[in-house]
Amino acid sequence: MAIQLFLCTVGPGDEPHLSGLLARLDEAERDRASRFMFERDRLTYAAAHALLRHALDQVAGVQRPWRFAADAYGKPSLDPSLDGMCFNLSHTDGLVAVAVSRRGDIGVDAESIARAPDESTFTNLVLAPEELAELEGCADRPNRLLRIWVAKEAIAKAIGLGLSLPVKQIVLRGEMPRLIALPEAHGPTGAWSLHSERYGLHWLALATRHGEATPALRIAMTVEQLLAA
């Protein structure tokens, strides 16, 4: 099975589950969670990493004490690797997402539609001229900007170069964003697949250059269901 997508909603009523989520993490993850100033951020981080471990257990078909490493750009991977399994995770207000693939690099990103994007930042740092031209006259500019951003972020996370990647050179077109240009070192665009959708109160995107980005299996749950799994 190519890409499996795991989603977990996280809300204010889930604070009592924080200790249970933290118990699913390793010492380094618990230390990282403790550094967040606000409990909602600790909760979201803990839910994302607990969901990651659950997703890996499901895809591998066995529970393991998963260990992770990060490369020079911060992209995480399994340590040691297992059967070509790759993963990526994303968390935003109200939702955490984990994508797992056995075909190579995968990127997932999610963003709440309640976010108010800063148009000047998008104009200067994110949007290519072609995208700016398409944005003119758009009836719902904030949601269009968010959908573009989430799709670009999924592609960037699959590439894995962090802030060193010039996202303006990732060019998308159309209401349902499709990839028409990439930084030269990461093409051709025909090798890539991008999936973008509205998921409840969030925008969600998946990207891969190995096969189809539309998830072959989607599993959605609450924090309570995650802890019971």
GROMACS elastic network, one bead per residue, 0.5 to 0.9 nm:
[ bonds ]
;  ai    aj funct       b0    kb
    1     4     6  0.75169   500
    1   101     6  0.79924   500
    1   102     6  0.76498   500
    1   216     6  0.65753   500
    1   217     6  0.80556   500
    2   100     6  0.82150   500
    2   101     6  0.55956   500
    2   102     6  0.61667   500
    2   103     6  0.64924   500
    2   210     6  0.89184   500
    2   211     6  0.73800   500
    2   212     6  0.74483   500
    2   213     6  0.83802   500
    2   215     6  0.74286   500
    2   216     6  0.62731   500
    2   217     6  0.86027   500
    3    99     6  0.66458   500
    3   100     6  0.56419   500
    3   102     6  0.73532   500
    3   103     6  0.81707   500
    3   106     6  0.83512   500
    3   211     6  0.88911   500
    3   212     6  0.78563   500
    3   213     6  0.69081   500
    3   214     6  0.73302   500
    3   216     6  0.55505   500
    3   217     6  0.69121   500
    3   218     6  0.88495   500
    4    55     6  0.84142   500
    4    59     6  0.79115   500
    4    98     6  0.82802   500
    4    99     6  0.56940   500
    4   100     6  0.52835   500
    4   101     6  0.65526   500
    4   215     6  0.54628   500
    4   216     6  0.58491   500
    4   218     6  0.59947   500
    4   219     6  0.79723   500
    5    55     6  0.83061   500
    5    97     6  0.71708   500
    5    98     6  0.58460   500
    5   100     6  0.65604   500
    5   108     6  0.89830   500
    5   215     6  0.59923   500
    5   216     6  0.79484   500
    5   217     6  0.61991   500
    5   219     6  0.62946   500
    5   220     6  0.83944   500
    6    51     6  0.74441   500
    6    52     6  0.82645   500
    6    54     6  0.89889   500
    6    55     6  0.65967   500
    6    96     6  0.83707   500
    6    97     6  0.56939   500
    6    98     6  0.51060   500
    6    99     6  0.63028   500
    6   100     6  0.83819   500
    6   217     6  0.84218   500
    6   218     6  0.59155   500
    6   220     6  0.59350   500
    6   221     6  0.80454   500
    7    51     6  0.79694   500
    7    95     6  0.70987   500
    7    96     6  0.58728   500
    7    98     6  0.65592   500
    7    99     6  0.88008   500
    7   218     6  0.76991   500
    7   219     6  0.61863   500
    7   221     6  0.62785   500
    7   222     6  0.83420   500
    8    47     6  0.77561   500
    8    48     6  0.80068   500
    8    51     6  0.74254   500
    8    94     6  0.84548   500
    8    95     6  0.58075   500
    8    96     6  0.53493   500
    8    97     6  0.65198   500
    8    98     6  0.89063   500
    8   219     6  0.85416   500
    8   220     6  0.57810   500
    8   222     6  0.52113   500
    8   223     6  0.63989   500
    8   225     6  0.89296   500
    8   226     6  0.77496   500
    9    47     6  0.89929   500
    9    94     6  0.55613   500
    9    96     6  0.64760   500
    9    97     6  0.88639   500
    9   220     6  0.80059   500
    9   221     6  0.67016   500
    9   222     6  0.52599   500
    9   223     6  0.67013   500
   10    13     6  0.81876   500
   10    14     6  0.65497   500
   10    43     6  0.79458   500
   10    44     6  0.67318   500
   10    47     6  0.75729   500
   10    93     6  0.76701   500
   10    95     6  0.54948   500
   10    96     6  0.72816   500
   10   222     6  0.69296   500
   10   223     6  0.63865   500
   11    14     6  0.55700   500
   11    15     6  0.79333   500
   11    40     6  0.83301   500
   11    43     6  0.89279   500
   11    44     6  0.87100   500
   11    93     6  0.81297   500
   11    94     6  0.55438   500
   11    95     6  0.82373   500
   11   223     6  0.87450   500
   12    15     6  0.62225   500
   12    40     6  0.73492   500
   12    94     6  0.86501   500
   13    16     6  0.73689   500
   13    17     6  0.87689   500
   14    17     6  0.54804   500
   14    18     6  0.71755   500
   14    43     6  0.78313   500
   14   223     6  0.68910   500
   14   224     6  0.78967   500
   15    18     6  0.54158   500
   15    19     6  0.85364   500
   15    39     6  0.76940   500
   15    40     6  0.75200   500
   15    43     6  0.67155   500
   16    19     6  0.72283   500
   16    20     6  0.83314   500
   17    20     6  0.52808   500
   17    21     6  0.63109   500
   17    22     6  0.87506   500
   17    43     6  0.82500   500
   17   223     6  0.74834   500
   17   224     6  0.74323   500
   17   227     6  0.82286   500
   18    21     6  0.51402   500
   18    22     6  0.61567   500
   18    23     6  0.86453   500
   18    39     6  0.87389   500
   18    42     6  0.78600   500
   18    43     6  0.56917   500
   18    46     6  0.72055   500
   18    47     6  0.80697   500
   19    22     6  0.50857   500
   19    23     6  0.62364   500
   19    24     6  0.89866   500
   20    23     6  0.51716   500
   20    24     6  0.68969   500
   20   227     6  0.70382   500
   21    24     6  0.53739   500
   21    25     6  0.71293   500
   21    43     6  0.79714   500
   21    46     6  0.57329   500
   21    47     6  0.61539   500
   21    49     6  0.84957   500
   21    50     6  0.60960   500
   21   223     6  0.84441   500
   21   226     6  0.87739   500
   21   227     6  0.70287   500
   22    25     6  0.53248   500
   22    26     6  0.81416   500
   22    29     6  0.81646   500
   22    30     6  0.61297   500
   22    33     6  0.82202   500
   22    43     6  0.86592   500
   22    46     6  0.58548   500
   22    47     6  0.82428   500
   22    49     6  0.89122   500
   22    50     6  0.76777   500
   23    26     6  0.77944   500
   23    30     6  0.82821   500
   23    50     6  0.87879   500
   24    46     6  0.84655   500
   24    49     6  0.83075   500
   24    50     6  0.57756   500
   24    53     6  0.79817   500
   24   227     6  0.87205   500
   25    28     6  0.80573   500
   25    29     6  0.58438   500
   25    30     6  0.62460   500
   25    46     6  0.75055   500
   25    49     6  0.69302   500
   25    50     6  0.63161   500
   25    53     6  0.81866   500
   26    29     6  0.53866   500
   26    30     6  0.62714   500
   26    31     6  0.86871   500
   26    65     6  0.85589   500
   26    66     6  0.87937   500
   26    67     6  0.84935   500
   27    30     6  0.51296   500
   27    31     6  0.61349   500
   27    32     6  0.86351   500
   28    31     6  0.50780   500
   28    32     6  0.62388   500
   28    33     6  0.86790   500
   29    32     6  0.50033   500
   29    33     6  0.61434   500
   29    34     6  0.86337   500
   29    45     6  0.88721   500
   29    46     6  0.79364   500
   29    49     6  0.78747   500
   30    33     6  0.50017   500
   30    34     6  0.62077   500
   30    35     6  0.89200   500
   30    46     6  0.78321   500
   31    34     6  0.51794   500
   31    35     6  0.67727   500
   32    35     6  0.54484   500
   32    36     6  0.74486   500
   32    42     6  0.87090   500
   32    45     6  0.87505   500
   33    36     6  0.58174   500
   33    41     6  0.80501   500
   33    42     6  0.51335   500
   33    43     6  0.81008   500
   33    45     6  0.64520   500
   33    46     6  0.66406   500
   34    37     6  0.79189   500
   34    42     6  0.68079   500
   35    38     6  0.89730   500
   35    42     6  0.80592   500
   36    39     6  0.72526   500
   36    40     6  0.87994   500
   36    41     6  0.61528   500
   36    42     6  0.57174   500
   36    45     6  0.89177   500
   37    40     6  0.88706   500
   37    41     6  0.74719   500
   37    42     6  0.78723   500
   38    41     6  0.54493   500
   38    42     6  0.65703   500
   38    43     6  0.88038   500
   39    43     6  0.60390   500
   39    44     6  0.85753   500
   40    43     6  0.50010   500
   40    44     6  0.61639   500
   40    45     6  0.86143   500
   40    93     6  0.87946   500
   41    44     6  0.50972   500
   41    45     6  0.60911   500
   41    46     6  0.84428   500
   41    93     6  0.87714   500
   42    45     6  0.52212   500
   42    46     6  0.60124   500
   42    47     6  0.84890   500
   43    46     6  0.51742   500
   43    47     6  0.60312   500
   43    48     6  0.85724   500
   44    47     6  0.51359   500
   44    48     6  0.61668   500
   44    49     6  0.87571   500
   44    91     6  0.67456   500
   44    92     6  0.75679   500
   44    93     6  0.77479   500
   44    94     6  0.78998   500
   44    95     6  0.78416   500
   44    96     6  0.71275   500
   45    48     6  0.52059   500
   45    49     6  0.63640   500
   45    50     6  0.85738   500
   45    91     6  0.72566   500
   45    96     6  0.84449   500
   46    49     6  0.53367   500
   46    50     6  0.59874   500
   46    51     6  0.84020   500
   47    50     6  0.51069   500
   47    51     6  0.59172   500
   47    52     6  0.84810   500
   47    91     6  0.87776   500
   47    96     6  0.70338   500
   47   223     6  0.70783   500
   47   226     6  0.85673   500
   48    51     6  0.51133   500
   48    52     6  0.61841   500
   48    53     6  0.88779   500
   48    89     6  0.71006   500
   48    90     6  0.72529   500
   48    91     6  0.64424   500
   48    95     6  0.86117   500
   48    96     6  0.53373   500
   48    97     6  0.68370   500
   48    98     6  0.74793   500
   49    53     6  0.63968   500
   49    54     6  0.86428   500
   49    89     6  0.82279   500
   49    98     6  0.88595   500
   50    53     6  0.52804   500
   50    54     6  0.63037   500
   50    55     6  0.86320   500
   50   226     6  0.80204   500
   50   227     6  0.85390   500
   51    55     6  0.59734   500
   51    56     6  0.85680   500
   51    96     6  0.79563   500
   51    97     6  0.78180   500
   51    98     6  0.70070   500
   51   223     6  0.88904   500
   51   226     6  0.70482   500
   52    55     6  0.50621   500
   52    56     6  0.61981   500
   52    57     6  0.85987   500
   52    87     6  0.83352   500
   52    88     6  0.84688   500
   52    89     6  0.72421   500
   52    97     6  0.83229   500
   52    98     6  0.59359   500
   52    99     6  0.84474   500
   52   100     6  0.88628   500
   53    56     6  0.52032   500
   53    57     6  0.61945   500
   53    58     6  0.86730   500
   53    63     6  0.85345   500
   53    64     6  0.84057   500
   53    65     6  0.84550   500
   53    66     6  0.69238   500
   54    57     6  0.51095   500
   54    58     6  0.62504   500
   54    59     6  0.87432   500
   54    63     6  0.81928   500
   54   226     6  0.77999   500
   54   229     6  0.79450   500
   55    58     6  0.51117   500
   55    59     6  0.61998   500
   55    60     6  0.84985   500
   55    98     6  0.72030   500
   55    99     6  0.81372   500
   55   100     6  0.74362   500
   56    59     6  0.51611   500
   56    60     6  0.58742   500
   56    61     6  0.81348   500
   56    62     6  0.84514   500
   56    63     6  0.80470   500
   56    64     6  0.84428   500
   56    66     6  0.81729   500
   56    85     6  0.87986   500
   56    87     6  0.84477   500
   56   100     6  0.74168   500
   57    60     6  0.52567   500
   57    61     6  0.57083   500
   57    62     6  0.52597   500
   57    64     6  0.67005   500
   57    66     6  0.88032   500
   58    61     6  0.50888   500
   58    62     6  0.68796   500
   58    63     6  0.78800   500
   59    62     6  0.80754   500
   59    85     6  0.88592   500
   59   100     6  0.76438   500
   59   101     6  0.88514   500
   60    63     6  0.77727   500
   60    64     6  0.88332   500
   60    82     6  0.86845   500
   60    85     6  0.87177   500
   63    66     6  0.84610   500
   64    67     6  0.88778   500
   66    78     6  0.73350   500
   66    79     6  0.77231   500
   66    80     6  0.88770   500
   67    77     6  0.86119   500
   67    78     6  0.60825   500
   67    79     6  0.53103   500
   67    80     6  0.73676   500
   68    76     6  0.64663   500
   68    77     6  0.55909   500
   68    80     6  0.77636   500
   69    74     6  0.87210   500
   69    75     6  0.81848   500
   69    76     6  0.55443   500
   69    77     6  0.54257   500
   69    78     6  0.62388   500
   69    79     6  0.56874   500
   69    80     6  0.84800   500
   70    73     6  0.75061   500
   70    74     6  0.50332   500
   70    75     6  0.51500   500
   70    77     6  0.61895   500
   70    78     6  0.87510   500
   71    74     6  0.51864   500
   71    75     6  0.54968   500
   71    76     6  0.67132   500
   71    77     6  0.81056   500
   71   160     6  0.89991   500
   72    75     6  0.75504   500
   72   161     6  0.86405   500
   73   160     6  0.68277   500
   73   161     6  0.55194   500
   73   162     6  0.56474   500
   73   163     6  0.82775   500
   73   164     6  0.84319   500
   74   160     6  0.78582   500
   74   161     6  0.81026   500
   74   162     6  0.71543   500
   75    88     6  0.86147   500
   75   157     6  0.77397   500
   75   158     6  0.89593   500
   75   160     6  0.56946   500
   75   161     6  0.76910   500
   75   162     6  0.77342   500
   76    87     6  0.80018   500
   76    88     6  0.76401   500
   77    80     6  0.84338   500
   77    81     6  0.73660   500
   77    85     6  0.87165   500
   77    86     6  0.66750   500
   77    87     6  0.70603   500
   77    88     6  0.85037   500
   78    82     6  0.71378   500
   78    85     6  0.78586   500
   78    86     6  0.75130   500
   78    87     6  0.83985   500
   79    82     6  0.82346   500
   81    84     6  0.67321   500
   81    85     6  0.70607   500
   81    86     6  0.85347   500
   82    85     6  0.56745   500
   82    86     6  0.86446   500
   83   102     6  0.71238   500
   84   101     6  0.81547   500
   84   102     6  0.53250   500
   84   103     6  0.67107   500
   84   104     6  0.66403   500
   85   100     6  0.70056   500
   85   101     6  0.57277   500
   85   103     6  0.71716   500
   85   104     6  0.69963   500
   85   105     6  0.88388   500
   86    99     6  0.83794   500
   86   100     6  0.57489   500
   86   101     6  0.52022   500
   86   102     6  0.60778   500
   86   103     6  0.75651   500
   86   104     6  0.58280   500
   86   105     6  0.59676   500
   86   106     6  0.67215   500
   87    98     6  0.70713   500
   87    99     6  0.55280   500
   87   101     6  0.61747   500
   87   102     6  0.86698   500
   87   104     6  0.86550   500
   87   105     6  0.73975   500
   87   106     6  0.62378   500
   87   107     6  0.76738   500
   87   108     6  0.88644   500
   88    97     6  0.83706   500
   88    98     6  0.57865   500
   88    99     6  0.54092   500
   88   100     6  0.67057   500
   88   101     6  0.89332   500
   88   105     6  0.84603   500
   88   106     6  0.62508   500
   88   107     6  0.55663   500
   88   108     6  0.60419   500
   88   109     6  0.86884   500
   88   157     6  0.77287   500
   88   158     6  0.79415   500
   89    96     6  0.74882   500
   89    97     6  0.55437   500
   89    99     6  0.63229   500
   89   100     6  0.88224   500
   89   107     6  0.76562   500
   89   108     6  0.61467   500
   89   109     6  0.73171   500
   90    95     6  0.83988   500
   90    96     6  0.57460   500
   90    97     6  0.51792   500
   90    98     6  0.65179   500
   90    99     6  0.88535   500
   90   107     6  0.88835   500
   90   108     6  0.62751   500
   90   109     6  0.52511   500
   90   110     6  0.61594   500
   90   111     6  0.88101   500
   91    94     6  0.80818   500
   91    95     6  0.59196   500
   91    97     6  0.62483   500
   91    98     6  0.88227   500
   91   109     6  0.76446   500
   91   110     6  0.65780   500
   91   111     6  0.78451   500
   92    95     6  0.55320   500
   92    96     6  0.63467   500
   92    97     6  0.88763   500
   92   109     6  0.88087   500
   92   110     6  0.63646   500
   92   111     6  0.56375   500
   92   112     6  0.64698   500
   92   202     6  0.87819   500
   93    96     6  0.82410   500
   93   111     6  0.74389   500
   93   112     6  0.60781   500
   93   114     6  0.89045   500
   93   202     6  0.89094   500
   94   112     6  0.74554   500
   94   201     6  0.85300   500
   94   202     6  0.85114   500
   95   110     6  0.76035   500
   95   111     6  0.82637   500
   95   112     6  0.80691   500
   95   202     6  0.78782   500
   96   110     6  0.76754   500
   97   108     6  0.73577   500
   97   109     6  0.75582   500
   97   110     6  0.72778   500
   97   204     6  0.88412   500
   98   108     6  0.71436   500
   98   109     6  0.89784   500
   99   106     6  0.71453   500
   99   107     6  0.73566   500
   99   108     6  0.63494   500
   99   206     6  0.79880   500
   99   215     6  0.83839   500
  100   106     6  0.72975   500
  101   104     6  0.63044   500
  101   105     6  0.74058   500
  101   106     6  0.66161   500
  102   105     6  0.86221   500
  103   106     6  0.85159   500
  103   208     6  0.89089   500
  103   209     6  0.89629   500
  103   210     6  0.57960   500
  103   211     6  0.72930   500
  104   208     6  0.77507   500
  104   209     6  0.78241   500
  104   210     6  0.60998   500
  105   157     6  0.87024   500
  105   158     6  0.53365   500
  105   159     6  0.72486   500
  105   160     6  0.85129   500
  105   207     6  0.86181   500
  105   208     6  0.61023   500
  105   209     6  0.70962   500
  105   210     6  0.72493   500
  106   154     6  0.79770   500
  106   155     6  0.81454   500
  106   157     6  0.73940   500
  106   159     6  0.81309   500
  106   206     6  0.73110   500
  106   207     6  0.59045   500
  106   209     6  0.77317   500
  106   210     6  0.82364   500
  106   213     6  0.83102   500
  107   153     6  0.78199   500
  107   155     6  0.59526   500
  107   156     6  0.72837   500
  107   159     6  0.78183   500
  107   160     6  0.85088   500
  107   205     6  0.81023   500
  107   206     6  0.56453   500
  107   207     6  0.51467   500
  107   208     6  0.64900   500
  108   150     6  0.83930   500
  108   151     6  0.84555   500
  108   153     6  0.77030   500
  108   155     6  0.79341   500
  108   157     6  0.71350   500
  108   158     6  0.77598   500
  108   204     6  0.74832   500
  108   205     6  0.56957   500
  108   207     6  0.65807   500
  109   150     6  0.56177   500
  109   151     6  0.72822   500
  109   152     6  0.88203   500
  109   153     6  0.62497   500
  109   154     6  0.51002   500
  109   155     6  0.89150   500
  109   157     6  0.82116   500
  109   203     6  0.81988   500
  109   204     6  0.58365   500
  109   205     6  0.54326   500
  109   206     6  0.67535   500
  110   150     6  0.61837   500
  110   151     6  0.89074   500
  110   153     6  0.89464   500
  110   154     6  0.85614   500
  110   202     6  0.65185   500
  110   203     6  0.55395   500
  110   205     6  0.65560   500
  111   114     6  0.84745   500
  111   115     6  0.75283   500
  111   146     6  0.72756   500
  111   147     6  0.84231   500
  111   149     6  0.88363   500
  111   150     6  0.66631   500
  111   201     6  0.86502   500
  111   202     6  0.54191   500
  111   203     6  0.53185   500
  111   204     6  0.67312   500
  112   115     6  0.57457   500
  112   146     6  0.85550   500
  112   201     6  0.60295   500
  112   203     6  0.64088   500
  112   204     6  0.89693   500
  113   116     6  0.79419   500
  113   142     6  0.84187   500
  113   143     6  0.66415   500
  113   146     6  0.73575   500
  113   147     6  0.89932   500
  113   198     6  0.89970   500
  113   201     6  0.57232   500
  113   202     6  0.51756   500
  113   203     6  0.65726   500
  114   201     6  0.76707   500
  114   202     6  0.81693   500
  115   142     6  0.83572   500
  115   143     6  0.88911   500
  115   146     6  0.80838   500
  116   119     6  0.89776   500
  116   142     6  0.65668   500
  116   143     6  0.87057   500
  116   146     6  0.85867   500
  117   120     6  0.88772   500
  117   121     6  0.82326   500
  117   122     6  0.78213   500
  117   142     6  0.61681   500
  117   143     6  0.85585   500
  117   145     6  0.70676   500
  117   146     6  0.69392   500
  118   121     6  0.54725   500
  118   122     6  0.65056   500
  118   123     6  0.87959   500
  118   142     6  0.87294   500
  119   122     6  0.50384   500
  119   123     6  0.60114   500
  119   124     6  0.85729   500
  119   141     6  0.89786   500
  119   142     6  0.82394   500
  119   145     6  0.80334   500
  120   123     6  0.50344   500
  120   124     6  0.61202   500
  120   125     6  0.83777   500
  121   124     6  0.52631   500
  121   125     6  0.57300   500
  121   126     6  0.71480   500
  122   125     6  0.53977   500
  122   127     6  0.57423   500
  122   145     6  0.77058   500
  122   149     6  0.85153   500
  123   126     6  0.61446   500
  123   127     6  0.54880   500
  123   128     6  0.80307   500
  123   129     6  0.88628   500
  123   132     6  0.73137   500
  124   127     6  0.71681   500
  124   168     6  0.89543   500
  125   128     6  0.86959   500
  125   166     6  0.85997   500
  125   167     6  0.75890   500
  125   168     6  0.66499   500
  126   149     6  0.76320   500
  126   152     6  0.87078   500
  126   166     6  0.83970   500
  126   167     6  0.58051   500
  126   168     6  0.50298   500
  126   169     6  0.86995   500
  126   170     6  0.87730   500
  127   130     6  0.79600   500
  127   131     6  0.57410   500
  127   132     6  0.61750   500
  127   145     6  0.88686   500
  127   148     6  0.84929   500
  127   149     6  0.87142   500
  127   167     6  0.77932   500
  127   168     6  0.53836   500
  127   169     6  0.84935   500
  127   170     6  0.85333   500
  127   171     6  0.77505   500
  128   131     6  0.52207   500
  128   132     6  0.63248   500
  128   133     6  0.87536   500
  128   167     6  0.85010   500
  128   168     6  0.50210   500
  128   169     6  0.67445   500
  128   170     6  0.76870   500
  128   171     6  0.62079   500
  128   172     6  0.84722   500
  129   132     6  0.50478   500
  129   133     6  0.62242   500
  129   134     6  0.87576   500
  129   168     6  0.86434   500
  129   171     6  0.88818   500
  130   133     6  0.51576   500
  130   134     6  0.64218   500
  130   135     6  0.87629   500
  130   171     6  0.75236   500
  130   172     6  0.82056   500
  130   173     6  0.77593   500
  131   134     6  0.51009   500
  131   135     6  0.61863   500
  131   136     6  0.89490   500
  131   148     6  0.87719   500
  131   171     6  0.70973   500
  131   172     6  0.67668   500
  131   173     6  0.67029   500
  131   174     6  0.89505   500
  132   135     6  0.50397   500
  132   136     6  0.66732   500
  133   136     6  0.55422   500
  133   137     6  0.89000   500
  134   137     6  0.77408   500
  134   138     6  0.74939   500
  134   173     6  0.77461   500
  134   174     6  0.79293   500
  135   138     6  0.53149   500
  135   139     6  0.89192   500
  135   141     6  0.68759   500
  135   144     6  0.76458   500
  135   145     6  0.81977   500
  136   139     6  0.88753   500
  136   141     6  0.85576   500
  137   140     6  0.88806   500
  137   141     6  0.84228   500
  138   141     6  0.56084   500
  138   144     6  0.77819   500
  139   144     6  0.89056   500
  140   143     6  0.58278   500
  140   144     6  0.62912   500
  140   145     6  0.87871   500
  141   144     6  0.50052   500
  141   145     6  0.60256   500
  141   146     6  0.85721   500
  142   145     6  0.52052   500
  142   146     6  0.62533   500
  142   147     6  0.86876   500
  143   146     6  0.50095   500
  143   147     6  0.60791   500
  143   148     6  0.85819   500
  143   203     6  0.85927   500
  144   147     6  0.51671   500
  144   148     6  0.62526   500
  144   149     6  0.85851   500
  144   175     6  0.80051   500
  145   148     6  0.51977   500
  145   149     6  0.61000   500
  145   150     6  0.86457   500
  146   150     6  0.60611   500
  146   151     6  0.85411   500
  146   203     6  0.73084   500
  147   150     6  0.52591   500
  147   151     6  0.62341   500
  147   152     6  0.86179   500
  147   176     6  0.87982   500
  147   177     6  0.78946   500
  147   196     6  0.77128   500
  147   197     6  0.82922   500
  147   198     6  0.85748   500
  147   203     6  0.61315   500
  147   204     6  0.78843   500
  147   205     6  0.82571   500
  148   151     6  0.52561   500
  148   152     6  0.61339   500
  148   153     6  0.85146   500
  148   172     6  0.72623   500
  148   173     6  0.89199   500
  148   177     6  0.68968   500
  149   152     6  0.51206   500
  149   153     6  0.59612   500
  149   154     6  0.85741   500
  150   153     6  0.50678   500
  150   154     6  0.62041   500
  150   155     6  0.87547   500
  150   196     6  0.82224   500
  150   203     6  0.68768   500
  150   204     6  0.65942   500
  150   205     6  0.59961   500
  150   206     6  0.88445   500
  151   154     6  0.52267   500
  151   155     6  0.64528   500
  151   156     6  0.86953   500
  151   172     6  0.83995   500
  151   177     6  0.72866   500
  151   178     6  0.89116   500
  151   194     6  0.74630   500
  151   195     6  0.78821   500
  151   196     6  0.65459   500
  151   203     6  0.89078   500
  151   204     6  0.77139   500
  151   205     6  0.52518   500
  151   206     6  0.71983   500
  151   207     6  0.76479   500
  152   155     6  0.51656   500
  152   156     6  0.60777   500
  152   157     6  0.85580   500
  152   167     6  0.69800   500
  152   170     6  0.67045   500
  152   171     6  0.81976   500
  152   172     6  0.79954   500
  152   205     6  0.85985   500
  152   207     6  0.88658   500
  153   157     6  0.59938   500
  153   158     6  0.85292   500
  153   167     6  0.82528   500
  153   205     6  0.83247   500
  154   157     6  0.51571   500
  154   158     6  0.62642   500
  154   159     6  0.87309   500
  154   194     6  0.84004   500
  154   204     6  0.88572   500
  154   205     6  0.60299   500
  154   206     6  0.56453   500
  154   207     6  0.54990   500
  154   208     6  0.84936   500
  155   158     6  0.51497   500
  155   159     6  0.63212   500
  155   160     6  0.85907   500
  155   170     6  0.82376   500
  155   192     6  0.88593   500
  155   194     6  0.77563   500
  155   205     6  0.87345   500
  155   206     6  0.75602   500
  155   207     6  0.52366   500
  155   208     6  0.71519   500
  156   159     6  0.50850   500
  156   160     6  0.60646   500
  156   161     6  0.70620   500
  156   162     6  0.70683   500
  156   163     6  0.88759   500
  156   165     6  0.71066   500
  156   167     6  0.73870   500
  156   170     6  0.84744   500
  156   207     6  0.86959   500
  157   161     6  0.73889   500
  157   162     6  0.70745   500
  157   207     6  0.84176   500
  158   161     6  0.86552   500
  158   206     6  0.88356   500
  158   207     6  0.65302   500
  158   208     6  0.62758   500
  158   209     6  0.81184   500
  159   162     6  0.83287   500
  159   165     6  0.85471   500
  159   186     6  0.75969   500
  159   208     6  0.86215   500
  159   209     6  0.89388   500
  160   165     6  0.84250   500
  161   164     6  0.57578   500
  161   165     6  0.56336   500
  162   165     6  0.61134   500
  163   166     6  0.75885   500
  163   167     6  0.85893   500
  164   167     6  0.88758   500
  165   168     6  0.88309   500
  165   169     6  0.85583   500
  165   183     6  0.82407   500
  166   169     6  0.57107   500
  166   170     6  0.74647   500
  166   183     6  0.74469   500
  167   170     6  0.51751   500
  167   171     6  0.81308   500
  167   182     6  0.85818   500
  167   183     6  0.84479   500
  168   171     6  0.67858   500
  168   182     6  0.88811   500
  168   183     6  0.89316   500
  169   181     6  0.67680   500
  169   182     6  0.54985   500
  169   183     6  0.54437   500
  169   184     6  0.88212   500
  170   179     6  0.75028   500
  170   180     6  0.78467   500
  170   181     6  0.55902   500
  170   183     6  0.65765   500
  171   178     6  0.84223   500
  171   179     6  0.61080   500
  171   180     6  0.56523   500
  171   182     6  0.65242   500
  172   177     6  0.55371   500
  172   178     6  0.53155   500
  172   180     6  0.57229   500
  172   181     6  0.72216   500
  173   176     6  0.76851   500
  173   177     6  0.53191   500
  173   178     6  0.54501   500
  173   179     6  0.66810   500
  173   180     6  0.68530   500
  174   177     6  0.50925   500
  174   178     6  0.64847   500
  175   178     6  0.85052   500
  176   195     6  0.86511   500
  176   196     6  0.69627   500
  176   197     6  0.81359   500
  177   194     6  0.79383   500
  177   195     6  0.82210   500
  177   196     6  0.70456   500
  178   193     6  0.85251   500
  178   194     6  0.67635   500
  178   195     6  0.84545   500
  178   196     6  0.89631   500
  179   182     6  0.78398   500
  179   189     6  0.65159   500
  179   190     6  0.85345   500
  179   192     6  0.79104   500
  179   193     6  0.80728   500
  179   194     6  0.72448   500
  180   189     6  0.63693   500
  180   190     6  0.86568   500
  181   184     6  0.84243   500
  181   187     6  0.78462   500
  181   188     6  0.80799   500
  181   189     6  0.61996   500
  182   185     6  0.79944   500
  182   186     6  0.63482   500
  182   187     6  0.59150   500
  182   188     6  0.74844   500
  182   189     6  0.66055   500
  183   186     6  0.57452   500
  183   187     6  0.68739   500
  184   187     6  0.56604   500
  184   188     6  0.76687   500
  185   188     6  0.85333   500
  186   189     6  0.80996   500
  187   190     6  0.76355   500
  187   191     6  0.70840   500
  187   192     6  0.79934   500
  188   191     6  0.57187   500
  188   192     6  0.75301   500
  189   192     6  0.54119   500
  189   193     6  0.83094   500
  189   209     6  0.85653   500
  190   193     6  0.77418   500
  190   209     6  0.85616   500
  191   208     6  0.85339   500
  191   209     6  0.53145   500
  191   210     6  0.71734   500
  191   211     6  0.81307   500
  192   207     6  0.72670   500
  192   208     6  0.57319   500
  192   210     6  0.69116   500
  192   211     6  0.76623   500
  192   212     6  0.82372   500
  192   213     6  0.84040   500
  193   206     6  0.82690   500
  193   207     6  0.57456   500
  193   208     6  0.54717   500
  193   209     6  0.59803   500
  193   210     6  0.77054   500
  193   211     6  0.69038   500
  193   212     6  0.56761   500
  193   213     6  0.52515   500
  193   214     6  0.82076   500
  194   205     6  0.72543   500
  194   206     6  0.58471   500
  194   208     6  0.67431   500
  194   209     6  0.86992   500
  194   212     6  0.78533   500
  194   213     6  0.55215   500
  194   214     6  0.75976   500
  195   204     6  0.83115   500
  195   205     6  0.55025   500
  195   206     6  0.51084   500
  195   207     6  0.63636   500
  195   212     6  0.85083   500
  195   213     6  0.55420   500
  195   214     6  0.55480   500
  195   215     6  0.84991   500
  196   203     6  0.74924   500
  196   204     6  0.58061   500
  196   206     6  0.65133   500
  196   207     6  0.87001   500
  196   214     6  0.85418   500
  197   202     6  0.86166   500
  197   203     6  0.60062   500
  197   204     6  0.54448   500
  197   205     6  0.64236   500
  198   201     6  0.73620   500
  198   202     6  0.59341   500
  198   204     6  0.61828   500
  198   205     6  0.88278   500
  199   202     6  0.51380   500
  199   203     6  0.58634   500
  199   204     6  0.63675   500
  200   203     6  0.80157   500
  205   213     6  0.88877   500
  206   213     6  0.58050   500
  206   214     6  0.72337   500
  206   215     6  0.81922   500
  207   212     6  0.84819   500
  207   213     6  0.54801   500
  207   214     6  0.85387   500
  208   211     6  0.68937   500
  208   212     6  0.71941   500
  208   213     6  0.57453   500
  209   212     6  0.81097   500
  209   213     6  0.82995   500
  210   213     6  0.82337   500
  212   215     6  0.77548   500
  212   216     6  0.86847   500
  213   216     6  0.85529   500
  214   217     6  0.88814   500
  215   218     6  0.63435   500
  221   224     6  0.80462   500
  221   225     6  0.58644   500
  221   226     6  0.64785   500
  222   225     6  0.51243   500
  222   226     6  0.61777   500
  222   227     6  0.87411   500
  223   227     6  0.62900   500
  223   228     6  0.86392   500
  224   227     6  0.52954   500
  224   228     6  0.63194   500
  224   229     6  0.88040   500
  225   229     6  0.61494   500
  226   229     6  0.52328   500
